[in-house]
Amino acid sequence: MVTRPSPGDDALTPVELNRALLSRQHLLARASLTAVQAVHHLVGLQAQNPSSPYPALWSRLAGFGPEELSEAMANRTVTRIAVMRGTIHLVTADDALLLPALIEPLLAGDLRRNATYGPPLREVDLGELAAAARDLLESEPMTPVALGNRLAQRWDTDAHALAYAARGTLPLVQVTPRGLWGRSGATTWTTTRAWLGREPVDLSDPDARLAALEEVALRYLGAFGPASVADLQAWCGLTGLGTVLERLRPGLVVFRCPPTPSGRPGRELFDLPDAHRPAAAETPPVRFLPDFDNLTLSHADRTRIVTDEHRRRLVTPNGYSPGTVLVDGMVAGTWTIERSREGTGRAATRAATLVVAPLEPSGSVREHRAAVLAEAEALVRLMADDAHVHGARLAA
């Protein structure tokens, strides 16, 4: 693949930004990495849906099998925890000990501002609550409902708010079997200290916090760059990170977006000097991404991967972000799996069909129909490995 020269006075085009992002995300060519290595490189995988990391890695890694990731979860090399943007991610054990401390201001601010849970917590000492919740969860993992009910025995207020406060003041992992391949289970919490056997990273010292922010900002650029200050902040949910990139500027290269329609210079885009920036002529393959994939959520300006029109059409009233299909590097459709069953008992036949819904009636999905359906048929065999019959089709 051709690498674009070092930055000059010219701006990066949207296509160049697209190809750079796909390359960093291992979506131009599947990478020969382990699941754990990929989770580390991507600074975690969005995982509100416990099954989402499996298709995310299948689309990015050569020879990926779900048992590899499931085993890493079972042996606690990776785990699910609330980090960037306060949402559940699958991260490495090391990141589970670091990232919650880094985004603590985000979670603390949400507790104060939350319209539902903030009022019931006004008279609660959150430090005392965190200590009580830690004692309970380190003696026995609990569901949020069970934890809230136990805390309500001490604080006479809404049990759901108390459980939410525990999540916002403690680094809480969701324990297995939830998230294991082919397994299920209720959301059940314990602390990172109890689950991983190590203390969380202490970022109470301002210098230590700044060093951690710089390290994570560099990792973000390695997985999502080139990117602006606003992009970095949109990815992690924190604010005031301009000073972090300014401190890093001497060791970075800086590009610009194209000028605005009014003629103003485009915003600055920071990047690692040795990062791969493929030529715009690089042709991306069809790829399928799971719901809430960070590829579509980690920039303030997401037009490098999805047009504004399509992004608006993907937004649902409850904030759900569906699984998406990339054609020529851009979001061009969504996908779901439909299941059916014929017969009864052991003789029953289970079928699974992956249905692709193009975002444009006569757009790129239909132009690349054969490639889309081939990738869809491979994915449905992974995601519905319990079915007897597999298929794929385009929605009408």
Disulfide bonds with the S-S distance in Angstrom:
none
